[in-house]
Amino acid sequence: VQLQASGGGLVQAGGSLRLSCAASGRTFSIYTVYWFRQAPGKEREFVSSISRSGGTTYYADSVKGRFTISRDNAKNTVYLQMNSLKPEDTAVYYCAAGITSHEYWGQGTQVTVSS
């Protein structure tokens, strides 16, 4: 499966962005999908994940209550709605997918939150 992340940009603190992860290739609905992020000088960290059906979601504590992950299997797309953004959310955001883990990765999309 090939993954394409998009939707990043520059936003002021308190603003919102919606990231998209579009997939092509094999049946998208068989994969759990993840969002990770990596800030400059820091290790890549888990942000959120969503199960194959969309019924189960997980969030890092740092984004819980502000970010919402969802998926539309008919469109082969997963979304990450990010609200109440903070400067510390600034990072390159990556989507990943897999059956047992995150075997497949897309390129990142830059999110910059200004204070």
N, C-alpha and C positions, 0 to 999 in steps of 0.2 A: 504494500500500500504506500502511496505517496501522499505526503501531508504538506499543506500550504497554509501557513499562518499569516493573518493580515489584520489590519484594524488599529495598529499602534499609532502613536503620534505624540504631540506635545499638548499637555492640558494643565490648567491651573489646579492647585490643591483644592479639593472639594468637588472637582469635576468628575465626569464619567467618560468611559470609553467602552466599546464592545469589541472584543477580539473574536475573530473567526478562525476556525481550523477546518479547511476543506480537504476532503480525502478523495483520492481516485485509486482505481485498481480493484482490489478484492472487496468483497462485501464488507462494508463499513460496520454494519451492525454487530459483527462478531467480536469487535474490539472494545476493550475498555480504553478510554481516552483520558489523557493527563495534560495538565498545564504545569510547567515549571518556569522558573525565572532565574536569571543570573544578573546580579548587579556588579558594577565594576569593582574588581578586587575581591569579590566574594565567590563562594562556591554556589553552584546551581542548587536551587531549593524547590521543593514540591510546593505547589500552590493549590491545586484542586484536581479531582478526578471524577469521572462519571462512568457508571456501569453500562453494559451493552444496551440495556433497555432504557436507561436513563433513570431507573428507579432508585438507585443508590448513588449518593454523592458524598465526597469528602472535601474538607477544606483545611488548609493550614490555619492555625490559631490567629495568625497575623492578618488574615483576610476574612475570617468568618464574620458574617453579618454585613459585609460590604460587597463581596463578590458572589456572583451566582453563575454556576455552570449549567448548561443545558445542551441538548442535542436534538437534531432533526435528522433521523436516519434516512428519510426519504430524500433529503438534500445532501446526504453524506457530509454533514457539517456539525461541528461542535462550537458552542459559543461560550465566551467568558464575559459576562457583564460586570464591569468594575465601576462601582460607585464610591463616592466619598474618598476619592484618591488622595494619597498622601505622598510627600516627596520621597519617602522611603519605599514606595512602590516602584520607583524608577528602576528599570531593568530591561534586559532583553527577555521577552517571553517566548517560550517554546511550547509547541504541542507535541505530544507523543502518543503512540497507540500500541496496543499489544494484547495478546491473549493471556499470557502468564505474567508478563511484565511490560515494560515500555520498550518493545523491540524496535519500533520504527519512530523516527524523529523527523520533524519538519525544520525548516530554517526559522530563525527567530524573527520577531517583530519588536521594534524598539518602542518602549513606553517611557516617556519623560514627564514627570510631574513637577511643575515649578511651584515654589513657595510664594 
